[in-house]
């Protein structure tokens, strides 16, 4: 018995062509080969602290992204709005199946729709995606991570077509109530490239079996499915109320891999809002003159 070297389909003895993909049977065909379902795309990341990713697509290749993430694209790129999780596995299914798939995204706080970008030309063309706030873009190959990655719902930027963007429920009540992301995070499944975005600097940590890492809940970007995610109180009441680190800390226990960010968007937004509530300019004109209102008196406004 032989198997097609392209799609892995079984080929009967004496048959000259694969019945699934039409590839001619070859002497080297043997054991089953698992075919990648996601498109294999090329990419390049530009920038330092304000990064974007440029993805090169061969004719017919597709990349999917959250609505509003596109920066620029070649004229041959065809942009379409799609229902579902972006994997393309629900094509040909009924309306209810597509609604269920799209509904999972709504639970995570995302739109019902995703946007696909397909190269409709005859040559390699590019499309680029930029993140909505300062940070870094990291490429991750799901095939190297067992086919599944759990991430914060705001960190997904784009992925090769064939990657499913779903939901992951946190089963522990403590994580759901105090974990920062509620009971629900995003689950990326497939065997292709995904591109994540996180604020500030990004660090990757490998946790050994039983090794535990404590962190601010907002600093978590992504983790492999083998990592146990839980929360614990940061200390006594005094530390929790006045320590500035919040009531709880996230605890990640290995084995597995985790990605952390130094500047969560929520933290940056809180500082901006806080500065605005304190009067903004008055604080910038600090010192003795500013505190007494004299700085305002000498201003041009």
Beta strands, then each sheet from edge to edge (+ up, - down):
strand 1: 2-3
strand 2: 10-11
strand 3: 42-46
strand 4: 52-57
strand 5: 62-65
strand 6: 70-73
strand 7: 77-83
strand 8: 113-119
strand 9: 125-130
strand 10: 135-141
strand 11: 148-151
strand 12: 156-160
strand 13: 164-169
strand 14: 184-189
strand 15: 193-199
strand 16: 202-207
strand 17: 212-215
strand 18: 220-224
strand 19: 228-233
strand 20: 248-253
strand 21: 256-261
sheet 1: 1+ 2-
sheet 2: 3+ 4- 9+ 6-
sheet 3: 7+ 8- 5+ 12- 15+ 10-
sheet 4: 13+ 14- 11+ 18- 21+ 16-
sheet 5: 17+ 20- 19+
end
